[in-house]
Amino acid sequence: MSRLAGHPFSRRTALRGGVAAAGALTLPTLAACSSGPKDAGGTTVTLGSNFSDALPKKALADAGTGFEKKSGKTLKINTIEHTTFQEQINQYLKGSPDDVFSWFAGYRMQFFAKQGLATDVSDVWKEIGGGYTDAFKKASTGEDGKQYFVPYYLYPWAVFYRPSVWKEKGYTVPKTWDEYRTLAAKMKTDGLTPIAFAAKEGWPAMGTFDYINMRLNGYDFHVSLMAGKESWEDKKVKAVFDNWASILPHTQAGALGLTWQEGAQALQKKQAGMHVLGLFVGNQFSDEERKDLDFFAFPELDPANGQKAVEAPIDGWMITKKAKNVAGAKELLKYFATPEAQGAYLGSDPNNVATHKGADTSTYTPLQKKAVELISGAQNISQFMDRDTRPDFATTVMIPSLQEFLKNPKDVDSICKNIESQKKNIFKD
């Protein structure tokens, strides 16, 4: 068993100094920001960032200031709204991208590496590898055996709640699916929205599907399904949707019109009793409110699978193939791979867990420490649907399909048939 930040491990304001950021730009505008002569002087490094919420945006600026002081270079951060960045990343990378861009480990990293849109950073790993576990290196490695990614932080998905609300109402943490549904029904009679939920961007709904699938059918089946090797018309998949449909009457009304931030705010305002989301849900809480935030593992559906799998995406950095300052970009990645840089970031955004083995965990909040325990105790770690499968399949097929299910939960057969048809066409490449 390998280690993560000192624990066992088996798997989101204004900027100061020279760190500049644009507003919520479209990617074509972003691409225009990085035009200029190849490796112009090597004194400036540009970074395309999806850290668009106020807290992570400031945290990245803090870390960037540290890089500037240490390297003597200027870091220009170009910030794009998170979902827009994901949806338009392909055209961004094929256009005139920045030197470095924020991205995700695993399948999604491998996809762009295979497309020839990322720079090999195996030489960087020769210097930083000692600070990472084999699990992280594997998550950063392309199909060709080379590294293209440097992990920065990760965060588990779980069921979040406000302990003060639960204490007042006398609720206890459910372990099984039946207990979870029973609790949701009780919350509804108590005047709460049982389960906060937002699906305007589509991707937040993926977390619920992933967990039900892993709890019901097991991690191996889930990974195989994401890889296009299983049929979406399989009765196992339909059972996932049927179980999900059973809790939809207890989820937040109007979810298809709500952003993830609005869903999280329902929990923050104590209007909702529970919320399935990543640790970044804390971005919507003040420092004081975050003391009244806790989580539990997604409930068990089949005792054979228990709660063994945890969804814990890894975020980090890649260098674009068209980078103008490759040397400076690699210097930035080496800096981001230090306990110093990860600590600087987490000092402002305590809603994630560092990836470096030497990261200082003494200042972790109780929530961060519990997150490490959850990840450490997992037998299997998934990266999240839109990272464990092809990005085109996730964006063009699964997002609209999950949204269609939320509109018409009784139309599972038709939805699964449509997904399977599109999957065959996409995965034949």
N, C-alpha and C positions, 0 to 999 in steps of 0.2 A: 504493500500500500504506500502510495506516495504522499507527499505533504503539501498543504496549501497554507501559506502564512502561519506556519507553526501548528497546523492542525492536519489530521488525516484527510486525504482527498482521493477518491477513486474517479467529477465534471463540474440611465439614461441621466443684466446690470451694466452696468457700464464697465468697459475694459480700460485698464490703466497702463501707463508706460507705453512701450512700443508695440504692445499686443492690440491689434485693431480687429474689429468685427463688423461685418455688414449686417443688415437686418434680415428679415425673412425673405430671401431672394429666391427666384426660380433658378434652376441650375444653368440655363443658358446664360443668365446674367453672372452667375458664379464663375462660369468658365471664362468669361471675358476678363475677370479680375486677375487672372494669372498669366495674362499675355506678357511677352517681354523676351529679351534675348536669352538664349540657352545658358543656364547657370550664371546669370548676370552677377559677376563679382563674388558669388558665393556668400554674400553677407545677409541675404534675406531668404527665409524659408516660408513658404505659404502652406496653409493647412485648411482643407475643406472640412467643416465640422457640422455634425447634426446635433450638437449639444445646444439646442435652441431654447430650452426652458431657462428661466433666470438663474436658478441655483447651479446646475451643471455648467452653464455658460460662464458664470463668475469663477467657478472652481477651475475650469480649464484656463481661464485668463490668469489665475493665480499660479498655476503650474507653468504656464507659458512665460510668465515673468521670471520664474526661476531659471528656465532654459536660457533666456536672454542674458541674465546676469552671469551665468556660468559659461556660456559660449561666446558672448560678445556679438552674437547675431541678432537680427530682428526677426520676430515671428509674426506673420500676418495671418490672423484667423478670419476666415470667411464663413459665417454661420448661416445655415439654411434650416428652415423648419423641418423637424425630424421626419415626418411622413413624406413630405415633398422630396427630401433628400433620397429616401429609400426608393420612391417610385421612379425617380428620374436619374438614378445613379448610372445606369448603363450609358445614356447619352452624354452624361457628364464626363465619364471616363474616356469616351471615344472622341470628345471634343477637345477643349483646352483646359484640362484640370489643374488643380493645385499640385504641389509637390507631394504632400501627404494628405491622406483622407481618413476619417474615422469610419470604422467598419466592424464586421462581426467575424468571429472565428468559425471554423468548421466548414460545412458545405458551401456557404455563401462566399467565404474567402476562396475556396478551391475553384468555384465557378469562374471568378474573374481571373484567377491565376491561369486557369486552363484556356481562357479566352485571350491570353496575352496582354491583359490590361493592367497587370501589376508587375512591380520590380522585385526580383529575387533578393531577399535579405538574409540569405544563409550566412553570409559573412558577418552580419550583425549578430546572428545567433551564436557564432563562435565566441563572441565576447560576452554576451548576456546570458547564455544558456545555463550557467551555474545558478542563476537566480530563479529558475523556473523548474517545475516538476516535468516529468516525461509527458504527463497528461496535457499540460499546456503546450508543450512543443508539438505533440501530435495534433492538437487542435489548430496549430499554426502552420501545418505542413500541407503542401499541395499534393496532387496525385503523382507528381513527378519526383516526390521525395525532397523537394526544396522548400525552404520556409519563405512565406510571403507576408507574415503577420506578426505583430508584437502585442501580446495581451496587456491590458491596462487594469481592468477591473471586471468583476462579475457580480451578478445579483440573482438570488433565487426568486422564483415565483411561488406564492403560497396564498393562503386565505388570511387576509388582514382584518383586524377589528380594533375597536376602542375598548380597552379593559374597563374603563370607568362606566361605560354603558352596560357592559355585560354584568358587572358587579351589581349595578342598580337593578337590573332585570332578573338577576339570578341565573344567567345562562352558563352552561359548561361547554367546553370544547368537544365537538363531535369527532369521533374517529371513523365511523362508517358512513356510507352514503345515506342509509336510512336515517341515521341520527342527524345528519346534515339537513336532510329534507324536513324532518320533524322540527328541528330548530328553526328553519326558515319559516315554516308555517306558524310557529309560535311568535316569531318576530312580527309577522304580518298582523296577527291579532293584537299585538302590542302597539301597533301604529307606526312601526318602522318599515322602511323598504328593506326586505331581508338581505338581498344581494345587490350591491351597487354594480352597475354594468354599463359600458359605453362601447359602441361599435361603429361610430361614424367613420373612423379611419380603417376599420376592418381588422387590423392586426391584433387588437386587444382580445378579440373573441378566440383567437387561435390558442391562447393559453388554456382556456377552459376545455376546448376540444382535445388538446394534447394530454391534459391530465386525465380526463375521463378515459381516453383511449389507453394510456399507459396503465391506469388502475384496473381497467376492465380486461384488456387484451395483452398486457405486458409490454415491456420496453422493446423487446426484439421485434415484435409485430409492428409497433409504432415506427421504429426506425426503417423497417422494410417497406412500410406503407409510404413513408416520406420519400423513400428512394425510388418510388414508382414500381416496386416489385410485387405489390399486392393489389387486388382489385378493390376499388371503392364501392363496388356492388356486393362485396362480401357481407354476409350477415353480421360479422363482427363489427364492421364499420357502421352498419345501420343501427346496431345496438348502442353504439356511442351516441348517435343522434337521438335515439329514443330516450335514453337516460337523460340527456341534456334537455330534451323537450319537457321532461317531468319537473324540472325546476324553473322553467321559463316563467310560469305564473308568479314566481317569487322574485324575479329580477326587476331591475329598475325600468320604469316606463319610459318609452321614447328613446331607448338606447341607441337606435340607429341614427339619431340626430345629435348624439352627445359625443364630445371628444373624451379622450382618456382622462384629461385633466378634470373635466366636469364630473366624470364618474368618481374619481378619487375625492373630489370635493364633497360629494354626498356623504362619504365616510368621514371626512374631516369635520363636516358640520354636524355630525352625529345624526344624520337623517337616515343613514343606512347601517345595517348591522354587520355586514361582511362585504369583502371585496376580493376577488381573485385577480391579483396583479403582481408585478415585480416589486422588489424592494424600493424602487424609485417612486412608489406611491408616496413616500415621505417627502418628496419635493413639494407636495401641496400642503404640507404641514409646517407650522412655525416650529422653532427649536423647542419651545415649551410644549406645544401640542404633540410633538414627536415622542415625548416621554409617556404619552398615553396612546401608544400605538404598539400593537403586538401582532403575531401571526401564528398559525398552526399549519401543519402539513395538509395538503389536499386529502380529503377522506378516502378511505378504502372502499372499493367496489367488489373486488374478488379477493378473498383471503390468500389465494395462491400468489397474488402479485403484491398484496399489502400496500404499503406506502414506500416501497423500495426505491422508486425513481423520483428524481427531482429535476425540475426545469430550472436551469441556471445558466443563462446566456453569458458569453464572454465578449466584452467589447474591447476594442483596441485600435491599432493603427496599421495602415498599409501605405506603400509608396506607389504612386501612379507610374505607369510605364512611360508617360510623357513628362515626367518631372523635369523641371528646368535646373534644379539644384539638388542632384542626387546625393552628393556628399553631405550637404547640409541636412537633407531629409534623413539620412542614416544617422547623423549626429543627434537629431531630434528623437528618433526612435530609441537610440541608446539611452538618452536621458529619460524618456518615458518608462524605460525598463528598470529604473532605479527605485529603491524604497523612498528616496527623497522626493522624487516627482510624484509617485503614487500617494505618498503621505500629504504632499501639498494639495493635491486634488481632493482627497478624502477629508482634509481638514475643513474644506468649505462645503463639500457634498458628502455627508455621512450616510448616504443611501446606497452604498455599494461596498464591496469587499476587495481589498488589494489582491493582485495576482502574484507578486514577488514573494518568495519564501522568506526574505528578510524584512518584510514590511513590519512596522511597529504596530502591534495590535493593542498595546496598553491603553491607547486613547479611544479604542472602539466603544461605541455606545452599546448598551445592552442588546439593542436590536441587531447591530452588526455582529456581535458575538454569537447571538442565536442563529443568525444567518450562516455563519461559518460552521456551526454545529450541525445545522440541517444539511448543508452541502457535504460535510465530512462524513455524515452517517449514511449517505446515499450509496446504494449499490450501482446505480446507473444515473448518469447525468445527460439530459437532453439539452439542446441548444435553443429550442423554440421552433415552431413550424416554419416560419419564414426564413430560418437559417439552416434547418435540417433537410430542406428540400430545395429544388431549383428556384431561384428568385423569380423567374418568369412564371412558373407554375403557381408559386405562392401569391404573386401579385395579380396576375390576370385571371386565375381560375379560383383559387381558394378564398380570397377576400370576397369577391362577389357571391360565391357559393355559400359561404357562411352567413353573409348578410341576407341572402335569399332564404336560407333555413330559418333565420330569426323572424322573417316576415311570414313564412309558410312552414311551420314546423311539422305539419302533417304530410308534407310533400317530399318526404325523405327519399322514396324510391326514385322519383324523377330527378332530384338533386344529385343523388349518388350516380345515377346513370350518366348525367351530364358531365360530372367530374371525371368519371372513368373514360368517357369518350375523348375529352380534352387531354387527359393524362397520356393516353396512348399516342396521341399526335405529338405532344411536347417531348415525351421521354424517348421517342424513337431516334432523336438526334444523337 
